[in-house]
Amino acid sequence: MSKKLVLYITILVLCASFILAQDKGPQFIAIKGATIIPVVGKDIAEGTILLKDGLIEAVGKNINIPEGAIVFNAKCLFAYPGMIDSLCSLGLQEISSVRGTVDSRETGRINPQVKSVEALRPDSMHIPISRANGITAAIVAPSGGLIAGQSSLIRLAGWTSQEMIIKSPVAMHINLPTIRPRFRRTTTTPQEEASKQIKELKELFNKARFYLKRKQAAKKNMLLSKPEFDEQLEFLLPVVNGELPVMISVHGEKDILDAIKLVKEEKLKAIFFGVSEGWKVADDIKKSGIPVVFSSLYAMPPKWEDGYDSLYRNPAVLQKAGVKIAFSSQSASLAKDLPYHAAKAAAFGLDKKEALKGVTINPAQIFGVDDILGSLEKGKVANIVLADGDILEQGTHIKYVFIDGKETDLFTRYEELLEKYKKKH
């Protein structure tokens, strides 16, 4: 067979494949009969969600299902939007005690150039485990130092890190001191450390602004030399320009007030993380307009005199004050427990609907992706969880998870090990 003939046949096959692909048309999937919990708006009993090419085409009671659509019978199930973990280390840590499997932090204190997604492991066993519990997206963030680096929003599906990215970067992460137990003696108090670090941050932001002015001046006037490239300052430019939010890990009452002042004076877009004593300054946080992401509610209270339940009451107090709140697992191995942090806050006074918003629409709004994620509405990405009960309850079983309109595999390492040891007997 001549080379020309082989070439002609190849071209014909490719053309035929292209034509068939064009004729195939849009793919419809109908999830029928579920109790739909859209998060925004009223619940819909025995409703239908129609998916088209990975997006939600329609949500309601009497939805016309196109001929040829794949139909999922979801009767007796509840349909929720996929949950969003507002800060975790999924894909960055495998076994925390094994150093070679931890890639969540860099050496040094100032690392604005670090991007968490560059260290992401799509094959982490914790990703399918979290996905099987209804989590479909997560903020994956670096840790350590004063400026830890840039986080990314990922979908919990994909063969490569690039496939998993929804939005990157999402925020620049800054860490102020935690509240130290009284028995731990040091030469400085956390408040003194925080004051020093805030001063250091202000100096860095001023340097970044001056660096930007020199670059702009050199661009306008060819006689002026450009400043020497500075990697740290280069990656701080989106922050000082107000293009990239800073996510400030801050905990103590006074530190929170100082951080609010920093954000205001530096004109930054900000998100607070942790805020263990936020309930003490709830009105100040509300006035600042800064949203809050809570750290793990599995932690112990920072000060016993505030009560054993101070961390658990914190979300309810801030939400009632008018602060937008969201929850995080702050973990990799325990990222699967995200819904139970929201449930614990609900058990200590947070309205249950607001608790659900804290793992769905609120994080989507906080991180600027509420046009595509966070609720079951027409036009949004079809990240949908079908469960046999309340998604925040531990006794609930997740039956199906859709990410980008595709049903995902719910088989996990836990089940693999269970099957392995069943065979042993």
N, C-alpha and C positions, 0 to 999 in steps of 0.2 A: 504494500500500500504506500502510495507516494506521500511525501510530507504535506503537499498542498491539499490532498484529499482529507488527511487527518485534520488539518487546520479548518477546512470547510465544515467537517462533521462536528468539530468542537464548537465552532461558532453557532451552528444550527441548534445544538443541544443547549447552549447558553441562552440563545434567543427564545427557545421553546420554554425553558425554565422560567425566564423573565415574564413571558406572556401568561403562563399558568399562575405565577405568583400574583400578577395583576388581576387575573380573573377570579382569584380566590375571594377577594373582597374582605371586609372587616369581619373579625371573629367576635361573636357575641356569647356571653356567659350570663345565665340568669340564676340568681340565688333566690329561691322561691319559698315562701311560707314562714320565714323567720320573724321573730320579734326584733325589729330594727331599732337600735339605740344610736341615733345619728350624732348624739352629744350636743349639737346645736339644733334646737327645735324639739318638737314632741316625739315621743316614741311611737312606732308604727307596728301595730299587731298584725301578724300574718301578712307581712309586706313582701315586696320584691325589690331586689337590687339588680339592675341590668348593667353589665360590664361590656365595654366595647374597646378592643385593642388596648387593654391595660388601664383604662380610665372608667370612672363611673358615668354611665350614660343616663341613668334615671333611678330614682328612689321613690317608692310610694306603694299604694294599695293596689291600684288597678293599672299595672304596667303592661303594655303590649309587648309580648315576647316574640321577636322575629323568628321566622321559620329557619330551622337549621341550628338554632342556638343550643349550646350545651346547658342543660338544666340541672342544678343542684337542688335536691329536695332538702330544705332546711327546716322542715316543720319540727316544732318543739325545741328549736335552737334559738340562740340570741346572737344577733349580728352587731359587732362593735368595730369602730375604726381601729387599726393596728396601733398599739401603744408605742410611745416614744420615750426612750431613756434619756434624760436631760444631761447626764454626765456619767461616763463609765470608761472602762479600759478594755472593752471587748476587742479581741484581735491584737491587743498589745501585751497582755499577760496570759500565760497558760497556767503555770504553777508558781504562785507567788514566792515560795520558798526555794525555787530552783532559779538561780540568777540568769542562766542562759535562756530561759523562756520569758523573761521580763524585759520589755523594750518600751517602757512608758515614760522614761525620763533620760535627759542628757546630763553630762557633767557641766558644771558652771551654774551661775545664778541668773544670768541674763541671756535668755535663748529665744528671742522673738522669731528667729528664722526657722525654728523647729516646727515641722508639720507632722502631726500624728499619723496621717494617712500613709506617709512614706514608710512607716514601720508596721503597717496593718497586715495581719495574717488572715486571709480569707478562710483558711482551713482550720481555724481555731475551733476546738470542740465546744466551746462555750457559746458560740454563735447559734448553732442549731438548737441547743438546749434552751436558750433565751427565746428563740423564735417559736419553739414548741409551746411556750407559755404565753404567746400572744404579743410579743414585742417584735415590731417590724422595722423599727428605725432607732438610731442611737447617736448621741453626741459622743464621739471618741476623742478624748482629750489627753494631752501630755501632762506630766506632773513634775514637781520639784523646782526649787529655785524661786527667785522673786518673780521673774517672767518665764513661765514654763514653755510657752509656744502657742501654736495655733491648733484649734480643734477642727474636726470635720463631722458633718452629718452623713451617716451611712445607712443604706438599706441592709437588712440582715439576710441578703441573698446575693450571689454573684461568685464567679470563678476567680476574679482578680480584684485588687483593691480599687482599680479605676472603674470597674463595673459597679462597685458598691457605693460609690460617691453619689450623694444627692446634692450636697452643697459643701464647698470647701474653698477658703476657710470659713468658719462660722464665727469664731471669736478668738481673741487673744487672752490667754489665761495668766492672771496675776494672783500670787499667793501672799496674803498677809498672815501674821502669826495666829495660831489657834489659841484657845483659852487653856492655859496650863493648870494642871492640878496643883493644889496648894502645897502638897508634900514635895514637889519638884523644885529644888532650889537652884537659882541661876543668878548671875550678876545683874541682869536686867529684867524688867517686867515685860509681859507681852505688849502693854501699851507703849512703853518706851521703844521697843523694837518696831512696832507698827509706825510710830511717828518718824523714826529714822528711815524706814522703808518708803513711806509716803514722800518724804523729802527727796530721797534718791529717785523715785519715780518722776517727780516733778522736774528734777534736773535732766533726766533722760528725755522727757517729753520736750523740754525747752531746747535741748541739743538737736532733737529730731526736727523741730520747727526751723531752727537756724540752718540746719543742713539742707532742708527743703528750699529755704529762701536763697541760699547760695546756688543751688542747682537751677532754680528758676531764673535767677539773675544771669547766670552763665549762659543759659539758653537764649535769653534776650540780647545779651551783649557778648559778641564773640571775643572781645578783648579780655573778658574776665575768665579765669580758669575755673573748671569744675572742681568741686571738693573731692578729695580722695574718697573712693568708694568705702562705705562703712556698712557692713552687712546688718549689724544690729539696728542702726538708725534707718536703714532702707526699709526694713520690715516693720518699723514702728510708724512709718508715714501714713498708712491707711488708718491707724489708730488715732493719730493727732488730727487727721483730716475728718474724723467722724464717720469714715466709711466702714470700719470694722469695729464691732463692739468689743469692749473689754469685759471679761468675766472675772470678777474680783472675788476671790475666796476670803471672806471676812466673817468674824464670829462674835467678838465681844461688843458690848453696847457702845462704848466710846469709840472703838475702832470703826464700827458701822457709821457713826456720825462723822468721823474723820474721812471715811471713804466717800460718803455723800458729798462732803465739802470738796474733796479732790475732784470728783466727777464734774461738779458744777463749775469749779474754777478752771479746769482744763477743757471743759466743753466736750466731754467724752460721751459716747453711747455706751451704756453699761448694763450689766446683769450682775446681780449679787449671787454668790454661791455659799451655802452653809448657813450663815446668819443664825447661829445657835441662840443668840440673845435678841433676835429680831422682835420678839413679842414685847420687849421693854421699850422699843423705839418705833413701834408699828406706824404711828402717825407720821413720823419723820420720813420713813421709807415711802409711805403713800404719797406724801407731798413731793418727794424727789422724782416720782414716776419710774423708779427703777424696779424691774421685776426680780423675783427671787426664785432660785432653784435650791431646794433643800438637799443637804447631804444625807447620808444613810440614817434612817431612823432606827437602825439596829445599835446605834452608838449609846454610850452611857451619858447621863446628864453632865454638862461641864461643871456645874456647881450644885452640890447636893442641897444647899440651902434654898435653891429655887424650886425644889421639888423633884421627885423621881421622874415626873411626867412632863417636865418643862419642854423637852424636845418634841414630845408628841402633841402638846397643846399649841406649840408655836405656829403650825400651818393654819389652824382655825383662827387664831388671833389676827394673823397677818391678812388672811383672806377677808375676814369680817371688816378689817380696816380699809379694804379696797385695793390691796396689793395683788398683782397677778402672780400666781405661784405655780410651781411645777416640781415634780419629784425626780430623784435620780437614785440609782443603785450604788454609784460610786465604786463599782467593782467590775470584775470580769466573771469570776466564778459564781457570784451571787447576782448577776444582772437579771437572771430569771425571776428574782424576787421583787422586781420593780413594783408590780401591782400591790404587793403587801405593805409597802411603805405608805402608799396612798390609803390603803385600808386601815392601817394603824392610826393615821391622822384622822380618819373618819370615826374611829372608835373613841377618839379623844376630842370630839366636838366639831370637826369639819363636816359640812354638809356633804352627803355621799355623791351628789351630782358634781359638786365642785372637786371632790377627790378624783372622780373619773376624768374631769377636765384637766386635772393636774398631770395626767399621763397621756393626754391626747391633744386637744385643741390648744391648751395653754402653751405647752412647749413649742408647738408649731407657730404660734403667734410670737412668742419670745424670740425665736430664732429666724423669723421672717420667711417661713414656708407654709403659712396657713392658707395660701392660695392653692396648694397642692396636697397638703397632708392635714391630719388631725380630726377629721370628721367625715361622715358619710353624706356627701353632697355631690350633685351633678358637676362633672368637670374635674373632680379631684382624682388623684391616683388611687387605684383600687387596692389599697392595703386594708384587708378585711379579715376579722377574726370571727369564727363561728364557735360558740361555746354552749354548753348545756346548762349554764346558770350565770350568776353574777361574776363578771370577769375579775373582780377584786377579791373574791373569796377563794380560799385555799382548796376547798372541796370541789371547785368547778373544774371540768375537763374541757380542754381545747380540742375541738374536733377537726376543724379545718383552718388553715391560714393561707390567705392570698397576699402575695406581694407583687405589685405592678400587674395585678389581674391574673397572675399565674398561681395555681395551687402549689404550695411548697411541701417538701417532704418533712414529716414531723418525727422521723426516726432519729434518735439521739444516742449518744455514747452510753447513757444510763440504761436504755433498753438493750443495747448491744451487750453490755456486761450482764444484765439480767438474764438474757437468753443463754449466754455463755455458761453461767453458773447453774442454770436450770438443767442443762445437759449433763452436768457433772454428777447429778444424783440419778 
